[in-house]
Amino acid sequence: MLPLGYSSNLHAAETVAEIIERVVPFASAVRERLGWSRMGVDLRLGMAALDGTGLTDLRRALDRGGLSAHTLNGFPLRPFQQPRVKEQAYLPDWTDPERETATMALLDAALALSDEPEVTISTVPGSYRPFGAARNDARAIAAALGRWAAAAATVHRDRGRTAILCLEPEPWCLLETSWDVAAFWTGPLAEHGVAAATAALGSERDGRAAIARHLGVCFDTCHISLAFEDQRAAADRMAASGARIAKCQLSAAPEVRLPHRDAQGLSQL
């Protein structure tokens, strides 16, 4: 079981230097306040931190702070702390080769920043539905994910370490509900994802094993609640389809109970 991790999403830190300056000291202070000798951190890495430089310095800073980046947030690749981020958070999506390339780099980063035998990376759940049908092509998305799983399988074979890419269901996305996850896992991923992994690895058995071992779900409690799903039933539905819940985000959302009677609360929301 991987340790609990402090999420770095709140911090405006895009480059490695900014992460070292703005995230590491704060997370280390949280660890000290808890009285722990070591604490996990869910480290958000976007494109600005994936230029191939600085990861050694970041690893040293994490080690000095008693922190382990055993899980990465690779969902928003573009600047996240901006006045408006909604659509940008999904770009590039999984129909764009840039997303696949960046997530391959995240695989390398995850292995470099932690010594855990199993590491996880959360990612956009395919695409954002308002982008249109072409950008939500489940077949193309499944194939791209299959290629990533094949790369992770090669790492597992050669280095004995396991990396799991976790699709994070979110409102208005290709994968929004547990039903969407189940349909994707038993449909496009089982066909086009396995086919892509098989082509990369040379055998269908290896392709299926790669999908099963290296692709999973990031279960965000807030996102599931926004879909008005029962948390346990949603988790059971995903698991029954073969979708492994490899990462959980214990998050919360503001609530206005009677918006038609609470104009001030609705305005603040």
Backbone hydrogen bonds in HBPLUS format (Angstrom, degrees):
<---DONOR---> <-ACCEPTOR-->    atom                        ^
c    i                          cat <-CA-CA->   ^        H-A-AA   ^      H-
h    n   atom  resd res      DA  || num        DHA   H-A  angle D-A-AA Bond
n    s   type  num  typ     dist DA aas  dist angle  dist       angle   num
A0006-TYR N   A0040-GLY O   2.93 MM  34  6.25 154.5  2.00 125.9 125.1     1
A0042-ASP N   A0006-TYR O   2.73 MM  36  5.53 148.7  1.83 120.4 131.4     2
A0008-SER N   A0042-ASP O   3.11 MM  34  6.15 153.2  2.19 163.1 155.1     3
A0011-HIS N   A0008-SER O   3.09 MM   3  5.72 152.9  2.17 119.8 126.8     4
A0013-ALA N   A0011-HIS O   3.00 MM   2  5.66 115.9  2.43 111.1  94.2     5
A0019-ILE N   A0015-THR O   2.98 MM   4  6.30 153.1  2.06 149.0 156.7     6
A0020-ILE N   A0016-VAL O   2.93 MM   4  6.21 162.4  1.96 156.4 160.5     7
A0021-GLU N   A0017-ALA O   3.01 MM   4  6.17 150.8  2.09 141.9 150.2     8
A0022-ARG N   A0018-GLU O   2.73 MM   4  5.69 161.5  1.76 152.5 157.3     9
A0023-VAL N   A0019-ILE O   2.92 MM   4  5.01 151.5  2.00 128.4 136.7    10
A0024-VAL N   A0019-ILE O   3.16 MM   5  6.52 160.7  2.20 162.3 167.1    11
A0027-ALA N   A0023-VAL O   2.92 MM   4  6.08 174.5  1.92 169.5 171.1    12
A0028-SER N   A0024-VAL O   2.89 MM   4  5.93 157.1  1.95 151.4 158.3    13
A0029-ALA N   A0025-PRO O   2.97 MM   4  6.14 147.0  2.08 140.1 148.5    14
A0030-VAL N   A0026-PHE O   3.05 MM   4  6.42 149.2  2.15 146.8 155.2    15
A0031-ARG N   A0027-ALA O   2.98 MM   4  6.31 158.1  2.03 147.9 153.6    16
A0032-GLU N   A0028-SER O   2.95 MM   4  6.24 157.7  2.00 147.5 153.2    17
A0033-ARG N   A0029-ALA O   2.95 MM   4  6.16 156.2  2.01 145.4 151.8    18
A0034-LEU N   A0030-VAL O   3.00 MM   4  6.28 147.1  2.12 147.7 156.5    19
A0035-GLY N   A0031-ARG O   3.07 MM   4  6.28 121.5  2.43 136.4 151.9    20
A0036-TRP N   A0031-ARG O   3.19 MM   5  5.56 158.7  2.23 157.0 154.1    21
A0035-GLY N   A0032-GLU O   3.01 MM   3  4.96 139.1  2.18  95.4 107.8    22
A0039-MET N   A0066-GLY O   2.91 MM  27  6.42 150.5  2.00 154.8 164.2    23
A0068-SER N   A0039-MET O   2.93 MM  29  6.18 146.9  2.04 144.5 148.2    24
A0041-VAL N   A0068-SER O   2.94 MM  27  5.94 148.3  2.04 144.8 141.8    25
A0043-LEU N   A0071-THR O   3.13 MM  28  6.60 140.8  2.30 159.6 151.0    26
A0073-ASN N   A0043-LEU O   2.88 MM  30  5.76 160.7  1.92 121.2 125.0    27
A0045-LEU N   A0073-ASN O   3.24 MM  28  6.29 150.2  2.34 140.4 146.4    28
A0049-ALA N   A0046-GLY O   3.02 MM   3  5.59 148.6  2.12 114.6 123.4    29
A0047-MET N   A0077-LEU O   2.89 MM  30  5.33 165.7  1.91 137.8 139.4    30
A0050-LEU N   A0047-MET O   3.00 MM   3  5.02 160.7  2.03 106.8 113.0    31
A0058-LEU N   A0054-GLY O   2.94 MM   4  6.21 154.6  2.00 150.9 158.9    32
A0059-ARG N   A0055-LEU O   2.86 MM   4  6.06 157.0  1.91 146.6 152.3    33
A0060-ARG N   A0056-THR O   3.06 MM   4  6.33 158.0  2.11 146.3 152.0    34
A0061-ALA N   A0057-ASP O   2.98 MM   4  6.24 157.9  2.03 147.5 153.5    35
A0062-LEU N   A0058-LEU O   2.90 MM   4  6.15 158.7  1.94 152.8 158.4    36
A0063-ASP N   A0059-ARG O   2.93 MM   4  6.15 163.1  1.96 151.6 156.1    37
A0064-ARG N   A0060-ARG O   2.91 MM   4  6.16 160.9  1.95 151.1 156.3    38
A0065-GLY N   A0061-ALA O   3.01 MM   4  6.18 143.5  2.15 140.8 150.6    39
A0065-GLY N   A0062-LEU O   3.13 MM   3  5.07 121.2  2.49  92.3 107.2    40
A0067-LEU N   A0062-LEU O   2.84 MM   5  4.91 171.1  1.85 151.2 148.9    41
A0066-GLY N   A0063-ASP O   3.11 MM   3  5.13 162.2  2.14 104.8 109.9    42
A0120-THR N   A0070-HIS O   3.31 MM  50  6.83 154.1  2.38 144.3 151.6    43
A0072-LEU N   A0120-THR O   2.89 MM  48  6.34 157.6  1.94 148.5 154.0    44
A0122-SER N   A0072-LEU O   2.96 MM  50  6.45 160.3  2.00 159.0 161.3    45
A0074-GLY N   A0122-SER O   2.86 MM  48  5.40 139.5  2.03 137.0 147.3    46
A0089-ALA N   A0085-VAL O   2.88 MM   4  5.81 138.2  2.05 166.1 173.8    47
A0089-ALA N   A0086-LYS O   3.31 MM   3  5.65 142.2  2.47 103.5 112.9    48
A0090-TYR N   A0087-GLU O   3.13 MM   3  5.83 159.1  2.18 118.2 123.6    49
A0091-LEU N   A0088-GLN O   3.14 MM   3  5.23 162.0  2.17 107.8 113.5    50
A0096-ASP N   A0093-ASP O   3.07 MM   3  5.58 161.6  2.11 115.8 121.7    51
A0094-TRP N   A0126-GLY O   2.96 MM  32  5.21 171.2  1.97 168.4 166.3    52
A0099-ARG N   A0096-ASP O   2.97 MM   3  5.68 140.5  2.12 122.3 130.5    53
A0101-THR N   A0097-PRO O   2.92 MM   4  6.18 164.0  1.95 155.6 159.7    54
A0102-ALA N   A0098-GLU O   2.96 MM   4  6.07 164.1  1.99 145.8 150.3    55
A0103-THR N   A0099-ARG O   2.95 MM   4  6.08 152.1  2.03 146.7 154.4    56
A0104-MET N   A0100-GLU O   2.97 MM   4  6.21 138.3  2.14 143.0 154.0    57
A0105-ALA N   A0101-THR O   3.11 MM   4  6.47 150.7  2.20 143.9 151.7    58
A0106-LEU N   A0102-ALA O   2.91 MM   4  6.27 140.4  2.07 137.7 149.5    59
A0107-LEU N   A0103-THR O   3.08 MM   4  6.28 138.6  2.26 133.0 142.5    60
A0107-LEU N   A0104-MET O   3.16 MM   3  5.09 126.0  2.47  92.3 106.0    61
A0108-ASP N   A0104-MET O   3.32 MM   4  6.76 155.2  2.38 145.8 150.2    62
A0109-ALA N   A0105-ALA O   2.94 MM   4  6.25 156.8  1.99 146.6 153.8    63
A0110-ALA N   A0106-LEU O   2.81 MM   4  5.94 160.0  1.85 149.3 154.0    64
A0111-LEU N   A0107-LEU O   3.22 MM   4  6.45 155.8  2.29 146.6 152.1    65
A0112-ALA N   A0108-ASP O   3.04 MM   4  6.24 142.2  2.19 142.2 153.0    66
A0112-ALA N   A0109-ALA O   3.09 MM   3  5.00 121.1  2.45  92.6 107.9    67
A0113-LEU N   A0109-ALA O   2.92 MM   4  6.02 146.3  2.03 154.7 162.3    68
A0162-THR N   A0117-PRO O   2.85 MM  45  6.18 171.5  1.86 165.9 166.1    69
A0119-VAL N   A0162-THR O   2.87 MM  43  6.37 157.0  1.92 159.6 166.5    70
A0164-ILE N   A0119-VAL O   2.94 MM  45  6.40 152.1  2.01 149.5 158.5    71
A0121-ILE N   A0164-ILE O   2.91 MM  43  6.28 148.3  2.01 162.8 164.0    72
A0166-CYS N   A0121-ILE O   2.67 MM  45  5.81 172.8  1.67 156.1 158.4    73
A0123-THR N   A0166-CYS O   2.86 MM  43  5.95 144.8  1.98 154.9 150.8    74
A0168-GLU N   A0123-THR O   3.10 MM  45  6.04 154.9  2.16 167.5 166.8    75
A0126-GLY N   A0124-VAL O   2.78 MM   2  5.63 140.0  1.94 106.1  94.2    76
A0174-LEU N   A0127-SER O   2.91 MM  47  5.51 156.2  1.97 143.8 145.7    77
A0131-PHE N   A0128-TYR O   2.88 MM   3  5.72 163.2  1.91 131.3 137.1    78
A0129-ARG N   A0172-TRP O   2.75 MM  43  5.63 147.2  1.85 147.4 158.7    79
A0132-GLY N   A0129-ARG O   3.00 MM   3  5.86 172.2  2.01 130.2 132.7    80
A0136-ASN N   A0133-ALA O   2.98 MM   3  4.99 149.0  2.08 101.5 111.5    81
A0141-ILE N   A0137-ASP O   3.02 MM   4  6.26 165.4  2.05 158.8 163.5    82
A0142-ALA N   A0138-ALA O   2.91 MM   4  5.92 158.9  1.95 140.5 146.4    83
A0143-ALA N   A0139-ARG O   3.02 MM   4  6.22 154.1  2.09 144.5 151.5    84
A0144-ALA N   A0140-ALA O   3.04 MM   4  6.30 159.4  2.08 149.1 153.9    85
A0145-LEU N   A0141-ILE O   3.02 MM   4  6.28 159.8  2.06 150.7 156.3    86
A0146-GLY N   A0142-ALA O   2.87 MM   4  6.08 146.1  1.98 143.2 153.2    87
A0147-ARG N   A0143-ALA O   3.02 MM   4  6.37 147.8  2.12 147.2 154.8    88
A0148-TRP N   A0144-ALA O   3.11 MM   4  6.47 154.4  2.18 145.4 152.2    89
A0149-ALA N   A0145-LEU O   2.91 MM   4  6.16 161.5  1.94 149.9 155.0    90
A0150-ALA N   A0146-GLY O   3.00 MM   4  6.22 146.7  2.11 141.2 149.8    91
A0151-ALA N   A0147-ARG O   3.12 MM   4  6.45 152.3  2.20 144.9 151.3    92
A0151-ALA N   A0148-TRP O   3.05 MM   3  5.14 116.1  2.48  97.2 112.4    93
A0152-ALA N   A0148-TRP O   2.98 MM   4  6.34 157.1  2.03 153.9 160.5    94
A0153-ALA N   A0149-ALA O   2.85 MM   4  6.07 144.8  1.98 142.3 152.6    95
A0154-THR N   A0150-ALA O   3.04 MM   4  6.33 146.1  2.15 143.9 152.0    96
A0155-VAL N   A0151-ALA O   3.17 MM   4  6.53 152.1  2.25 143.4 150.5    97
A0156-HIS N   A0152-ALA O   2.94 MM   4  6.24 156.3  2.00 146.0 152.7    98
A0157-ARG N   A0153-ALA O   2.92 MM   4  6.17 154.7  1.98 146.1 152.6    99
A0158-ASP N   A0154-THR O   2.93 MM   4  6.09 162.1  1.97 150.1 154.7   100
A0159-ARG N   A0155-VAL O   2.72 MM   4  5.51 156.9  1.77 153.2 158.8   101
A0160-GLY N   A0156-HIS O   2.94 MM   4  4.58 136.8  2.13 116.4 123.8   102
A0165-LEU N   A0214-HIS O   2.85 MM  49  6.08 167.6  1.87 147.9 144.3   103
A0216-GLY N   A0165-LEU O   2.85 MM  51  5.98 155.7  1.91 155.8 151.8   104
A0167-LEU N   A0216-GLY O   2.95 MM  49  6.33 154.1  2.02 144.7 136.2   105
A0218-CYS N   A0167-LEU O   2.86 MM  51  5.56 164.3  1.89 125.0 127.1   106
A0170-GLU N   A0175-LEU O   3.11 MM   5  6.68 146.4  2.23 150.0 149.1   107
A0173-CYS N   A0170-GLU O   3.15 MM   3  5.71 147.0  2.26 145.9 144.1   108
A0181-VAL N   A0177-THR O   3.09 MM   4  6.49 156.6  2.15 147.7 153.7   109
A0182-ALA N   A0178-SER O   2.96 MM   4  6.16 165.4  1.98 147.8 151.4   110
A0183-ALA N   A0179-TRP O   2.94 MM   4  6.11 162.0  1.98 148.8 153.7   111
A0184-PHE N   A0180-ASP O   2.93 MM   4  6.09 155.3  1.99 148.5 155.3   112
A0185-TRP N   A0181-VAL O   2.89 MM   4  6.07 163.6  1.92 156.6 161.0   113
A0186-THR N   A0182-ALA O   3.07 MM   4  6.15 161.0  2.11 148.1 152.9   114
A0187-GLY N   A0183-ALA O   2.95 MM   4  5.68 122.4  2.29 131.9 145.3   115
A0189-LEU N   A0184-PHE O   2.94 MM   5  5.89 163.0  1.97 163.0 166.3   116
A0191-GLU N   A0187-GLY O   3.09 MM   4  6.30 138.4  2.27 151.3 163.6   117
A0192-HIS N   A0188-PRO O   2.68 MM   4  5.43 128.9  1.94 143.7 157.7   118
A0193-GLY N   A0188-PRO O   3.25 MM   5  6.68 151.2  2.34 138.3 144.2   119
A0194-VAL N   A0189-LEU O   3.05 MM   5  6.42 135.2  2.26 154.6 165.2   120
A0195-ALA N   A0191-GLU O   3.02 MM   4  6.10 152.6  2.10 138.8 147.3   121
A0196-ALA N   A0192-HIS O   3.07 MM   4  6.18 157.2  2.12 140.9 145.8   122
A0197-ALA N   A0193-GLY O   3.03 MM   4  6.27 162.8  2.06 151.1 156.0   123
A0198-THR N   A0194-VAL O   2.78 MM   4  5.89 155.0  1.84 150.0 157.6   124
A0199-ALA N   A0195-ALA O   2.97 MM   4  6.15 156.7  2.02 145.5 151.1   125
A0200-ALA N   A0196-ALA O   3.17 MM   4  6.39 148.2  2.28 141.2 149.1   126
A0201-LEU N   A0197-ALA O   2.95 MM   4  6.09 146.5  2.06 146.3 155.5   127
A0202-GLY N   A0198-THR O   2.71 MM   4  5.46 147.2  1.81 150.7 155.7   128
A0207-GLY N   A0203-SER O   2.94 MM   4  6.20 150.9  2.02 144.4 153.7   129
A0208-ARG N   A0204-GLU O   2.85 MM   4  6.06 165.6  1.87 158.0 159.5   130
A0209-ALA N   A0205-ARG O   3.01 MM   4  6.17 157.3  2.07 144.2 151.1   131
A0210-ALA N   A0206-ASP O   2.90 MM   4  6.05 148.8  2.00 143.2 151.3   132
A0211-ILE N   A0207-GLY O   3.17 MM   4  6.47 159.7  2.21 149.1 153.1   133
A0212-ALA N   A0208-ARG O   3.04 MM   4  6.25 165.4  2.06 150.8 154.9   134
A0213-ARG N   A0209-ALA O   2.91 MM   4  5.99 154.9  1.98 147.8 154.2   135
A0214-HIS N   A0210-ALA O   2.88 MM   4  5.66 160.3  1.92 148.9 154.4   136
A0215-LEU N   A0211-ILE O   3.26 MM   4  5.47 138.7  2.44 137.0 137.6   137
A0217-VAL N   A0244-ARG O   2.73 MM  27  5.96 147.8  1.83 156.4 158.8   138
A0246-ALA N   A0217-VAL O   3.10 MM  29  5.89 136.7  2.29 142.1 154.1   139
A0219-PHE N   A0247-LYS O   2.74 MM  28  6.17 154.2  1.80 161.7 156.4   140
A0249-GLN N   A0219-PHE O   2.88 MM  30  6.09 161.6  1.91 137.6 140.2   141
A0224-ILE N   A0220-ASP O   3.04 MM   4  6.29 165.0  2.06 160.6 164.7   142
A0221-THR N   A0249-GLN O   3.04 MM  28  6.32 163.1  2.07 166.6 168.9   143
A0225-SER N   A0221-THR O   3.06 MM   4  6.13 151.5  2.15 136.7 144.6   144
A0226-LEU N   A0222-CYS O   2.90 MM   4  6.19 150.6  1.99 151.8 160.1   145
A0227-ALA N   A0224-ILE O   3.16 MM   3  5.24 139.1  2.34  96.5 107.9   146
A0229-GLU N   A0224-ILE O   3.25 MM   5  5.78 167.1  2.27 152.8 153.5   147
A0228-PHE N   A0225-SER O   2.79 MM   3  4.89 156.2  1.84 109.9 115.0   148
A0234-ALA N   A0230-ASP O   2.86 MM   4  5.98 158.4  1.91 157.0 163.5   149
A0235-ALA N   A0231-GLN O   2.99 MM   4  6.22 162.0  2.02 150.8 155.4   150
A0236-ASP N   A0232-ARG O   2.91 MM   4  6.14 162.0  1.94 153.2 158.3   151
A0237-ARG N   A0233-ALA O   2.92 MM   4  6.06 154.2  1.98 145.4 152.5   152
A0238-MET N   A0234-ALA O   3.04 MM   4  6.29 160.7  2.08 151.1 155.5   153
A0239-ALA N   A0235-ALA O   3.00 MM   4  6.20 169.5  2.01 151.9 155.0   154
A0240-ALA N   A0236-ASP O   2.92 MM   4  6.05 155.7  1.98 147.7 154.1   155
A0241-SER N   A0238-MET O   3.06 MM   3  5.34 137.1  2.25 103.3 115.1   156
A0243-ALA N   A0238-MET O   3.08 MM   5  5.25 144.4  2.21 155.5 144.8   157
A0242-GLY N   A0239-ALA O   2.99 MM   3  5.16 156.5  2.04 107.0 114.6   158
A0261-ARG N   A0258-LEU O   2.87 MM   3  5.51 159.1  1.91 121.9 128.9   159
A0262-ASP N   A0258-LEU O   3.08 MM   4  6.12 119.3  2.47 144.4 159.2   160
A0262-ASP N   A0259-PRO O   3.37 MM   3  4.93 148.7  2.48  90.5  99.2   161
A0266-LEU N   A0262-ASP O   2.95 MM   4  6.14 160.5  1.98 153.2 159.1   162
A0267-SER N   A0263-ALA O   2.93 MM   4  6.06 152.7  2.00 142.8 150.3   163
A0268-GLN N   A0264-GLN O   2.96 MM   4  6.23 157.0  2.01 150.1 156.0   164
A0269-LEU N   A0265-GLY O   2.92 MM   4  6.11 150.1  2.01 144.9 153.5   165
